[in-house]
Amino acid sequence: MEHPLALHSPDWHFASTVDGDRSVVIGDLHGDYSGWSVEIVHEDEAHIAPVTRRTLWRSGDADTNLLGLGDSVAGWTAAIDAGATPLAFITPAGIRLDIDPWVHTAEWLVESLFDQPVALIIDLGPSDYIRSDDEEDDDDDEVVCAQIQVMADRVFLLRRSRSELGHLLLADYSTAGVTLDKWYNNDQFDDCTDGYIFSRDARLIADTCVTWFRDNWGARSTDELGCDYRFPDVLLPEDPTLF
């Protein structure tokens, strides 16, 4: 009889080393995943990556990492290229356990939020949507979108809307006056139709985004979800010789 672990896809997340080597990491530290593998697609080509035992690290309740942060633990990982997508886990008996594309989207978002600079903005919405710079645009069509902005002290601001979200001109990025992990439904932002939240929990932010699109975007698939990054501008060059 197949091992009980094979009845469902294990919980997993992405992790990278300081050199940028990326892995799919199985969250279960107590199971035996000998002989397991991960089906991965990269640039339209699929391949199988073996799951192997290796040293991981864990700090508090955070995901295990490959950066040496926290206490060392033994875990299971599979190597994956940057930009590649894990499609399924494969058991030693050859049973293929598909990975939910929405789960992949959430884990990709968590990975994208790791160690990012203050003021970074991530816009999410339909991949075929074109942002309008025309203030007189009268297009009232609903567009489900979300925006994440990195605030000070490792806090994230997530805004959800059914209309195009602009980029906030904030006086500063402090969150000293807000309550974390509380959903705000006030009219603080004219372009934000469906509330906002501040949190240090990257997975809460990612799962909230995924739920928003999955439940309010009709039958569209994750393949139609687009993403745009805006990094903070640098006022002066770091090299003084460039002044």
C-alpha atoms as an extended CHARMM CRD file, in Angstrom:
* protein
*
       243  EXT
         1         1  MET       CA              0.0000000000        0.0000000000        0.0000000000  PROA      1               0.0000000000
         2         2  GLU       CA              1.2250000000        3.5160000000       -0.8250000000  PROA      2               0.0000000000
         3         3  HSD       CA              2.7060000000        5.5360000000        2.0480000000  PROA      3               0.0000000000
         4         4  PRO       CA              0.1180000000        7.9440000000        3.6080000000  PROA      4               0.0000000000
         5         5  LEU       CA              2.3010000000       10.9000000000        2.6190000000  PROA      5               0.0000000000
         6         6  ALA       CA              1.4320000000       10.1700000000       -1.0070000000  PROA      6               0.0000000000
         7         7  LEU       CA             -2.2540000000       10.9240000000       -0.5000000000  PROA      7               0.0000000000
         8         8  HSD       CA             -1.7080000000       14.6410000000       -1.0020000000  PROA      8               0.0000000000
         9         9  SER       CA              0.9570000000       17.0650000000       -2.1460000000  PROA      9               0.0000000000
        10        10  PRO       CA              3.1640000000       18.1240000000        0.7880000000  PROA      10              0.0000000000
        11        11  ASP       CA              3.3530000000       21.7210000000        1.9400000000  PROA      11              0.0000000000
        12        12  TRP       CA              6.3240000000       23.4620000000        0.3660000000  PROA      12              0.0000000000
        13        13  HSD       CA              7.9920000000       26.8110000000       -0.2090000000  PROA      13              0.0000000000
        14        14  PHE       CA             10.8580000000       28.3770000000       -2.1440000000  PROA      14              0.0000000000
        15        15  ALA       CA             14.2710000000       29.1290000000       -0.6200000000  PROA      15              0.0000000000
        16        16  SER       CA             17.5760000000       30.3680000000       -2.0450000000  PROA      16              0.0000000000
        17        17  THR       CA             21.2060000000       30.3590000000       -0.9480000000  PROA      17              0.0000000000
        18        18  VAL       CA             23.3860000000       33.4790000000       -0.7610000000  PROA      18              0.0000000000
        19        19  ASP       CA             24.6690000000       32.5160000000       -4.2180000000  PROA      19              0.0000000000
        20        20  GLY       CA             21.1320000000       32.5180000000       -5.6210000000  PROA      20              0.0000000000
        21        21  ASP       CA             20.7620000000       28.7420000000       -5.9380000000  PROA      21              0.0000000000
        22        22  ARG       CA             17.0080000000       28.1430000000       -5.6450000000  PROA      22              0.0000000000
        23        23  SER       CA             15.1460000000       25.1580000000       -4.2270000000  PROA      23              0.0000000000
        24        24  VAL       CA             11.6870000000       23.8130000000       -3.5820000000  PROA      24              0.0000000000
        25        25  VAL       CA             11.6690000000       23.0200000000        0.1450000000  PROA      25              0.0000000000
        26        26  ILE       CA              9.2290000000       20.5450000000        1.7040000000  PROA      26              0.0000000000
        27        27  GLY       CA              7.8370000000       21.9970000000        4.9290000000  PROA      27              0.0000000000
        28        28  ASP       CA              7.4170000000       18.6260000000        6.6580000000  PROA      28              0.0000000000
        29        29  LEU       CA             10.6590000000       17.9990000000        8.5700000000  PROA      29              0.0000000000
        30        30  HSD       CA              9.5760000000       14.6590000000       10.0130000000  PROA      30              0.0000000000
        31        31  GLY       CA              8.4460000000       12.7130000000        6.9330000000  PROA      31              0.0000000000
        32        32  ASP       CA             10.6000000000       10.4230000000        4.8080000000  PROA      32              0.0000000000
        33        33  TYR       CA             10.7320000000       11.7170000000        1.2260000000  PROA      33              0.0000000000
        34        34  SER       CA             13.3970000000        9.3360000000       -0.0280000000  PROA      34              0.0000000000
        35        35  GLY       CA             12.8200000000        8.5770000000       -3.7070000000  PROA      35              0.0000000000
        36        36  TRP       CA             10.4790000000       11.5150000000       -4.2490000000  PROA      36              0.0000000000
        37        37  SER       CA             10.9800000000       14.0040000000       -7.0620000000  PROA      37              0.0000000000
        38        38  VAL       CA              9.4840000000       17.2190000000       -8.4440000000  PROA      38              0.0000000000
        39        39  GLU       CA              8.3260000000       17.7890000000      -12.0190000000  PROA      39              0.0000000000
        40        40  ILE       CA              9.5130000000       21.2440000000      -13.0950000000  PROA      40              0.0000000000
        41        41  VAL       CA              8.9270000000       23.2920000000      -16.2390000000  PROA      41              0.0000000000
        42        42  HSD       CA             11.3340000000       25.9770000000      -17.4010000000  PROA      42              0.0000000000
        43        43  GLU       CA             11.1030000000       27.8460000000      -20.7120000000  PROA      43              0.0000000000
        44        44  ASP       CA              8.4830000000       25.3240000000      -21.9320000000  PROA      44              0.0000000000
        45        45  GLU       CA             10.7340000000       22.3410000000      -21.1800000000  PROA      45              0.0000000000
        46        46  ALA       CA              9.8580000000       19.9030000000      -18.3890000000  PROA      46              0.0000000000
        47        47  HSD       CA             12.3100000000       17.8650000000      -16.3350000000  PROA      47              0.0000000000
        48        48  ILE       CA             12.3910000000       15.8530000000      -13.1270000000  PROA      48              0.0000000000
        49        49  ALA       CA             14.3970000000       17.0730000000      -10.1110000000  PROA      49              0.0000000000
        50        50  PRO       CA             15.1360000000       14.5590000000       -7.3260000000  PROA      50              0.0000000000
        51        51  VAL       CA             14.2240000000       15.4060000000       -3.7410000000  PROA      51              0.0000000000
        52        52  THR       CA             17.3250000000       15.1000000000       -1.5590000000  PROA      52              0.0000000000
        53        53  ARG       CA             18.1530000000       15.4070000000        2.1260000000  PROA      53              0.0000000000
        54        54  ARG       CA             20.0960000000       18.5010000000        3.2020000000  PROA      54              0.0000000000
        55        55  THR       CA             20.6840000000       20.9090000000        6.0580000000  PROA      55              0.0000000000
        56        56  LEU       CA             18.1850000000       23.7550000000        6.4320000000  PROA      56              0.0000000000
        57        57  TRP       CA             17.8230000000       26.5030000000        9.0140000000  PROA      57              0.0000000000
        58        58  ARG       CA             14.7880000000       27.8170000000       10.8810000000  PROA      58              0.0000000000
        59        59  SER       CA             14.3440000000       31.0090000000       12.8660000000  PROA      59              0.0000000000
        60        60  GLY       CA             11.2080000000       31.1120000000       15.0020000000  PROA      60              0.0000000000
        61        61  ASP       CA              8.0160000000       30.3060000000       13.1070000000  PROA      61              0.0000000000
        62        62  ALA       CA              9.3910000000       31.4440000000        9.7450000000  PROA      62              0.0000000000
        63        63  ASP       CA              9.8730000000       29.0990000000        6.7880000000  PROA      63              0.0000000000
        64        64  THR       CA             13.0560000000       27.0840000000        6.7410000000  PROA      64              0.0000000000
        65        65  ASN       CA             15.8420000000       28.8250000000        4.8360000000  PROA      65              0.0000000000
        66        66  LEU       CA             19.1560000000       28.1270000000        3.0890000000  PROA      66              0.0000000000
        67        67  LEU       CA             20.9200000000       31.2120000000        4.4590000000  PROA      67              0.0000000000
        68        68  GLY       CA             22.0980000000       29.8630000000        7.8050000000  PROA      68              0.0000000000
        69        69  LEU       CA             19.5410000000       31.9260000000        9.7440000000  PROA      69              0.0000000000
        70        70  GLY       CA             18.4250000000       30.2480000000       12.9800000000  PROA      70              0.0000000000
        71        71  ASP       CA             18.8860000000       26.6870000000       14.1570000000  PROA      71              0.0000000000
        72        72  SER       CA             19.9850000000       23.9570000000       11.7560000000  PROA      72              0.0000000000
        73        73  VAL       CA             17.4830000000       21.2220000000       10.9020000000  PROA      73              0.0000000000
        74        74  ALA       CA             17.4470000000       18.3320000000        8.4460000000  PROA      74              0.0000000000
        75        75  GLY       CA             14.9960000000       18.6750000000        5.5760000000  PROA      75              0.0000000000
        76        76  TRP       CA             14.1680000000       17.7890000000        1.9840000000  PROA      76              0.0000000000
        77        77  THR       CA             14.6840000000       19.9630000000       -1.1130000000  PROA      77              0.0000000000
        78        78  ALA       CA             14.7370000000       19.8360000000       -4.9120000000  PROA      78              0.0000000000
        79        79  ALA       CA             16.8000000000       22.2200000000       -7.0510000000  PROA      79              0.0000000000
        80        80  ILE       CA             14.8660000000       24.5830000000       -9.3320000000  PROA      80              0.0000000000
        81        81  ASP       CA             16.0730000000       27.2440000000      -11.7520000000  PROA      81              0.0000000000
        82        82  ALA       CA             15.1470000000       30.8990000000      -11.3740000000  PROA      82              0.0000000000
        83        83  GLY       CA             11.9150000000       31.5030000000      -13.2720000000  PROA      83              0.0000000000
        84        84  ALA       CA             10.9970000000       27.8130000000      -13.3160000000  PROA      84              0.0000000000
        85        85  THR       CA              7.6580000000       26.4710000000      -12.0690000000  PROA      85              0.0000000000
        86        86  PRO       CA              7.0910000000       23.2720000000      -10.0520000000  PROA      86              0.0000000000
        87        87  LEU       CA              4.1910000000       21.3170000000      -11.5420000000  PROA      87              0.0000000000
        88        88  ALA       CA              3.8850000000       18.2090000000       -9.3760000000  PROA      88              0.0000000000
        89        89  PHE       CA              5.4670000000       16.0070000000       -6.7350000000  PROA      89              0.0000000000
        90        90  ILE       CA              6.1110000000       12.4160000000       -7.7990000000  PROA      90              0.0000000000
        91        91  THR       CA              6.1740000000        9.6280000000       -5.2210000000  PROA      91              0.0000000000
        92        92  PRO       CA              8.5630000000        6.6310000000       -5.3020000000  PROA      92              0.0000000000
        93        93  ALA       CA              5.6620000000        4.5910000000       -6.7050000000  PROA      93              0.0000000000
        94        94  GLY       CA              5.2880000000        7.0350000000       -9.6040000000  PROA      94              0.0000000000
        95        95  ILE       CA              2.1010000000        8.7020000000       -8.3730000000  PROA      95              0.0000000000
        96        96  ARG       CA              1.9250000000       12.2780000000       -9.6590000000  PROA      96              0.0000000000
        97        97  LEU       CA              0.5360000000       14.8480000000       -7.1880000000  PROA      97              0.0000000000
        98        98  ASP       CA             -0.2780000000       18.0680000000       -9.0190000000  PROA      98              0.0000000000
        99        99  ILE       CA              0.6630000000       21.3730000000       -7.4010000000  PROA      99              0.0000000000
       100       100  ASP       CA             -2.2140000000       23.8680000000       -7.3240000000  PROA      100             0.0000000000
       101       101  PRO       CA             -1.2090000000       26.8420000000       -9.5390000000  PROA      101             0.0000000000
       102       102  TRP       CA             -2.6740000000       29.2230000000       -6.9350000000  PROA      102             0.0000000000
       103       103  VAL       CA             -0.4280000000       27.6860000000       -4.2770000000  PROA      103             0.0000000000
       104       104  HSD       CA              2.5390000000       28.2480000000       -6.5750000000  PROA      104             0.0000000000
       105       105  THR       CA              1.4520000000       31.8780000000       -7.0510000000  PROA      105             0.0000000000
       106       106  ALA       CA              1.2860000000       32.4150000000       -3.2860000000  PROA      106             0.0000000000
       107       107  GLU       CA              4.6990000000       30.8490000000       -2.7050000000  PROA      107             0.0000000000
       108       108  TRP       CA              6.1940000000       32.8860000000       -5.5500000000  PROA      108             0.0000000000
       109       109  LEU       CA              4.8270000000       36.0490000000       -3.9300000000  PROA      109             0.0000000000
       110       110  VAL       CA              6.2880000000       35.1070000000       -0.5360000000  PROA      110             0.0000000000
       111       111  GLU       CA              9.6380000000       34.5510000000       -2.2390000000  PROA      111             0.0000000000
       112       112  SER       CA              9.3380000000       37.8750000000       -4.0880000000  PROA      112             0.0000000000
       113       113  LEU       CA              8.8020000000       39.7900000000       -0.8360000000  PROA      113             0.0000000000
       114       114  PHE       CA             11.8980000000       38.4530000000        0.8960000000  PROA      114             0.0000000000
       115       115  ASP       CA             14.5200000000       41.0940000000        1.7900000000  PROA      115             0.0000000000
       116       116  GLN       CA             13.1250000000       43.8070000000       -0.4670000000  PROA      116             0.0000000000
       117       117  PRO       CA             13.8970000000       47.5380000000       -0.0770000000  PROA      117             0.0000000000
       118       118  VAL       CA             11.5100000000       50.0170000000        1.4990000000  PROA      118             0.0000000000
       119       119  ALA       CA              9.2270000000       51.6680000000       -1.1130000000  PROA      119             0.0000000000
       120       120  LEU       CA              9.2300000000       48.7060000000       -3.5330000000  PROA      120             0.0000000000
       121       121  ILE       CA              5.8190000000       48.3760000000       -5.2190000000  PROA      121             0.0000000000
       122       122  ILE       CA              4.4230000000       45.1620000000       -6.7190000000  PROA      122             0.0000000000
       123       123  ASP       CA              1.3520000000       45.6210000000       -8.9350000000  PROA      123             0.0000000000
       124       124  LEU       CA             -0.7890000000       42.5630000000       -9.7210000000  PROA      124             0.0000000000
       125       125  GLY       CA             -3.6220000000       42.3160000000      -12.2120000000  PROA      125             0.0000000000
       126       126  PRO       CA             -4.6760000000       40.9780000000      -15.6220000000  PROA      126             0.0000000000
       127       127  SER       CA             -1.5930000000       40.4830000000      -17.7960000000  PROA      127             0.0000000000
       128       128  ASP       CA             -3.3260000000       42.0750000000      -20.7820000000  PROA      128             0.0000000000
       129       129  TYR       CA             -4.2930000000       45.2350000000      -18.8920000000  PROA      129             0.0000000000
       130       130  ILE       CA             -2.5360000000       48.4400000000      -19.9650000000  PROA      130             0.0000000000
       131       131  ARG       CA             -2.1060000000       51.0780000000      -17.2710000000  PROA      131             0.0000000000
       132       132  SER       CA             -3.6130000000       54.3990000000      -18.3450000000  PROA      132             0.0000000000
       133       133  ASP       CA             -1.7260000000       57.6830000000      -17.9370000000  PROA      133             0.0000000000
       134       134  ASP       CA             -4.6780000000       59.7010000000      -19.2520000000  PROA      134             0.0000000000
       135       135  GLU       CA             -6.4630000000       61.5120000000      -16.4280000000  PROA      135             0.0000000000
       136       136  GLU       CA             -9.5070000000       61.9340000000      -18.6690000000  PROA      136             0.0000000000
       137       137  ASP       CA             -9.8720000000       58.2320000000      -19.3760000000  PROA      137             0.0000000000
       138       138  ASP       CA            -13.5510000000       57.3900000000      -18.8480000000  PROA      138             0.0000000000
       139       139  ASP       CA            -13.1450000000       53.6280000000      -18.9970000000  PROA      139             0.0000000000
       140       140  ASP       CA            -15.2570000000       52.3280000000      -16.1130000000  PROA      140             0.0000000000
       141       141  ASP       CA            -14.6730000000       48.6260000000      -16.7690000000  PROA      141             0.0000000000
       142       142  GLU       CA            -13.9170000000       46.6630000000      -13.6110000000  PROA      142             0.0000000000
       143       143  VAL       CA            -10.3430000000       45.4600000000      -13.2980000000  PROA      143             0.0000000000
       144       144  VAL       CA             -9.5010000000       43.2260000000      -10.3530000000  PROA      144             0.0000000000
       145       145  CYS       CA             -6.0710000000       44.2100000000       -9.0890000000  PROA      145             0.0000000000
       146       146  ALA       CA             -3.8890000000       44.3340000000       -5.9900000000  PROA      146             0.0000000000
       147       147  GLN       CA             -0.8140000000       46.2240000000       -4.9190000000  PROA      147             0.0000000000
       148       148  ILE       CA              1.8670000000       45.4630000000       -2.3380000000  PROA      148             0.0000000000
       149       149  GLN       CA              4.2000000000       48.1630000000       -1.0260000000  PROA      149             0.0000000000
       150       150  VAL       CA              7.1610000000       47.5830000000        1.2930000000  PROA      150             0.0000000000
       151       151  MET       CA              7.0020000000       49.8710000000        4.3170000000  PROA      151             0.0000000000
       152       152  ALA       CA              9.5160000000       50.5140000000        7.0970000000  PROA      152             0.0000000000
       153       153  ASP       CA             10.3340000000       47.8920000000        9.7520000000  PROA      153             0.0000000000
       154       154  ARG       CA              9.6280000000       44.9570000000        7.4020000000  PROA      154             0.0000000000
       155       155  VAL       CA              5.9120000000       45.7850000000        7.1540000000  PROA      155             0.0000000000
       156       156  PHE       CA              3.9330000000       45.2710000000        3.9400000000  PROA      156             0.0000000000
       157       157  LEU       CA              0.9190000000       47.2970000000        2.8160000000  PROA      157             0.0000000000
       158       158  LEU       CA             -1.5410000000       45.3680000000        0.6450000000  PROA      158             0.0000000000
       159       159  ARG       CA             -4.3460000000       47.2140000000       -1.1580000000  PROA      159             0.0000000000
       160       160  ARG       CA             -7.1240000000       45.4490000000       -3.0870000000  PROA      160             0.0000000000
       161       161  SER       CA             -9.3290000000       47.0850000000       -5.6850000000  PROA      161             0.0000000000
       162       162  ARG       CA            -11.7120000000       46.6020000000       -8.5910000000  PROA      162             0.0000000000
       163       163  SER       CA            -10.2560000000       49.6360000000      -10.3690000000  PROA      163             0.0000000000
       164       164  GLU       CA             -6.7390000000       50.6450000000      -11.3630000000  PROA      164             0.0000000000
       165       165  LEU       CA             -4.4940000000       51.4000000000       -8.3860000000  PROA      165             0.0000000000
       166       166  GLY       CA             -2.1410000000       54.3370000000       -8.6120000000  PROA      166             0.0000000000
       167       167  HSD       CA              1.1840000000       54.7270000000       -6.8260000000  PROA      167             0.0000000000
       168       168  LEU       CA              0.9330000000       56.4650000000       -3.4620000000  PROA      168             0.0000000000
       169       169  LEU       CA              2.9940000000       59.5850000000       -2.7560000000  PROA      169             0.0000000000
       170       170  LEU       CA              3.7030000000       58.8460000000        0.9030000000  PROA      170             0.0000000000
       171       171  ALA       CA              5.1950000000       61.4180000000        3.2570000000  PROA      171             0.0000000000
       172       172  ASP       CA              7.1380000000       58.6000000000        4.9350000000  PROA      172             0.0000000000
       173       173  TYR       CA              7.0360000000       54.8090000000        5.2120000000  PROA      173             0.0000000000
       174       174  SER       CA              6.5710000000       54.4990000000        8.9670000000  PROA      174             0.0000000000
       175       175  THR       CA              3.7160000000       52.3080000000       10.2120000000  PROA      175             0.0000000000
       176       176  ALA       CA              3.9170000000       53.4220000000       13.8400000000  PROA      176             0.0000000000
       177       177  GLY       CA              0.3180000000       54.6410000000       13.8180000000  PROA      177             0.0000000000
       178       178  VAL       CA             -1.3580000000       51.5700000000       12.2820000000  PROA      178             0.0000000000
       179       179  THR       CA             -2.6000000000       48.2700000000       13.6610000000  PROA      179             0.0000000000
       180       180  LEU       CA             -0.9510000000       45.2790000000       12.0220000000  PROA      180             0.0000000000
       181       181  ASP       CA             -3.0270000000       42.3870000000       10.6610000000  PROA      181             0.0000000000
       182       182  LYS       CA             -6.2310000000       44.4440000000       10.8000000000  PROA      182             0.0000000000
       183       183  TRP       CA             -8.3950000000       44.8600000000        7.7190000000  PROA      183             0.0000000000
       184       184  TYR       CA             -9.1310000000       48.5240000000        6.9520000000  PROA      184             0.0000000000
       185       185  ASN       CA            -12.2560000000       49.3160000000        4.9220000000  PROA      185             0.0000000000
       186       186  ASN       CA            -12.2570000000       53.1060000000        5.1770000000  PROA      186             0.0000000000
       187       187  ASP       CA            -11.9480000000       55.6580000000        2.3740000000  PROA      187             0.0000000000
       188       188  GLN       CA             -8.3450000000       56.6120000000        3.0600000000  PROA      188             0.0000000000
       189       189  PHE       CA             -7.3660000000       55.9130000000       -0.5820000000  PROA      189             0.0000000000
       190       190  ASP       CA             -9.6630000000       57.0470000000       -3.4070000000  PROA      190             0.0000000000
       191       191  ASP       CA             -8.4040000000       54.3340000000       -5.7720000000  PROA      191             0.0000000000
       192       192  CYS       CA             -8.7560000000       51.4390000000       -3.3140000000  PROA      192             0.0000000000
       193       193  THR       CA            -12.2530000000       49.9040000000       -3.5120000000  PROA      193             0.0000000000
       194       194  ASP       CA            -11.8920000000       46.7890000000       -1.3520000000  PROA      194             0.0000000000
       195       195  GLY       CA             -9.7750000000       47.5980000000        1.6650000000  PROA      195             0.0000000000
       196       196  TYR       CA             -6.1800000000       47.3170000000        2.7610000000  PROA      196             0.0000000000
       197       197  ILE       CA             -4.0220000000       45.7190000000        5.4370000000  PROA      197             0.0000000000
       198       198  PHE       CA             -0.6030000000       46.1810000000        7.0230000000  PROA      198             0.0000000000
       199       199  SER       CA              1.3370000000       43.0810000000        8.0770000000  PROA      199             0.0000000000
       200       200  ARG       CA              4.8250000000       41.6730000000        8.6200000000  PROA      200             0.0000000000
       201       201  ASP       CA              3.5150000000       38.2360000000        7.6360000000  PROA      201             0.0000000000
       202       202  ALA       CA              4.4990000000       37.7700000000        3.9840000000  PROA      202             0.0000000000
       203       203  ARG       CA              2.4150000000       34.6110000000        3.6990000000  PROA      203             0.0000000000
       204       204  LEU       CA             -0.7020000000       36.3880000000        4.9930000000  PROA      204             0.0000000000
       205       205  ILE       CA             -0.1380000000       39.0820000000        2.3570000000  PROA      205             0.0000000000
       206       206  ALA       CA              0.4240000000       36.5040000000       -0.3950000000  PROA      206             0.0000000000
       207       207  ASP       CA             -2.5600000000       34.3360000000        0.5660000000  PROA      207             0.0000000000
       208       208  THR       CA             -4.8100000000       37.4040000000        0.7340000000  PROA      208             0.0000000000
       209       209  CYS       CA             -3.7390000000       38.3670000000       -2.7980000000  PROA      209             0.0000000000
       210       210  VAL       CA             -4.3330000000       34.8780000000       -4.1360000000  PROA      210             0.0000000000
       211       211  THR       CA             -7.7560000000       34.6420000000       -2.5030000000  PROA      211             0.0000000000
       212       212  TRP       CA             -8.7100000000       38.0220000000       -3.9750000000  PROA      212             0.0000000000
       213       213  PHE       CA             -7.9090000000       36.9780000000       -7.5350000000  PROA      213             0.0000000000
       214       214  ARG       CA             -9.1270000000       33.3850000000       -7.2530000000  PROA      214             0.0000000000
       215       215  ASP       CA            -12.5410000000       34.3560000000       -5.8400000000  PROA      215             0.0000000000
       216       216  ASN       CA            -13.1810000000       37.5850000000       -7.7720000000  PROA      216             0.0000000000
       217       217  TRP       CA            -11.6090000000       36.9900000000      -11.1600000000  PROA      217             0.0000000000
       218       218  GLY       CA            -14.1250000000       34.6490000000      -12.7130000000  PROA      218             0.0000000000
       219       219  ALA       CA            -12.7490000000       31.5580000000      -14.4490000000  PROA      219             0.0000000000
       220       220  ARG       CA             -9.3910000000       33.0810000000      -15.3280000000  PROA      220             0.0000000000
       221       221  SER       CA             -6.2460000000       31.0660000000      -14.6360000000  PROA      221             0.0000000000
       222       222  THR       CA             -3.0160000000       32.1230000000      -12.9720000000  PROA      222             0.0000000000
       223       223  ASP       CA             -1.4430000000       32.2120000000      -16.4580000000  PROA      223             0.0000000000
       224       224  GLU       CA             -3.3990000000       35.4130000000      -17.1090000000  PROA      224             0.0000000000
       225       225  LEU       CA             -2.1230000000       37.1470000000      -13.9900000000  PROA      225             0.0000000000
       226       226  GLY       CA              0.4390000000       39.8750000000      -14.6420000000  PROA      226             0.0000000000
       227       227  CYS       CA              2.9800000000       41.4350000000      -12.2970000000  PROA      227             0.0000000000
       228       228  ASP       CA              4.9730000000       44.6480000000      -12.3890000000  PROA      228             0.0000000000
       229       229  TYR       CA              7.7410000000       45.7380000000      -10.0070000000  PROA      229             0.0000000000
       230       230  ARG       CA              8.6380000000       49.3600000000       -9.2960000000  PROA      230             0.0000000000
       231       231  PHE       CA             11.8350000000       49.7440000000       -7.3020000000  PROA      231             0.0000000000
       232       232  PRO       CA             12.5890000000       52.9470000000       -5.3550000000  PROA      232             0.0000000000
       233       233  ASP       CA             14.5170000000       55.6220000000       -7.2000000000  PROA      233             0.0000000000
       234       234  VAL       CA             18.0410000000       56.5120000000       -6.0670000000  PROA      234             0.0000000000
       235       235  LEU       CA             18.4590000000       60.2440000000       -5.4830000000  PROA      235             0.0000000000
       236       236  LEU       CA             22.2420000000       60.3260000000       -5.9400000000  PROA      236             0.0000000000
       237       237  PRO       CA             24.7190000000       57.7570000000       -7.3050000000  PROA      237             0.0000000000
       238       238  GLU       CA             26.6360000000       55.7120000000       -4.7660000000  PROA      238             0.0000000000
       239       239  ASP       CA             29.9160000000       56.4020000000       -6.5960000000  PROA      239             0.0000000000
       240       240  PRO       CA             30.9250000000       60.0040000000       -5.6900000000  PROA      240             0.0000000000
       241       241  THR       CA             32.9660000000       60.2600000000       -8.9110000000  PROA      241             0.0000000000
       242       242  LEU       CA             29.6640000000       60.2750000000      -10.8370000000  PROA      242             0.0000000000
       243       243  PHE       CA             28.4690000000       63.5800000000       -9.3620000000  PROA      243             0.0000000000
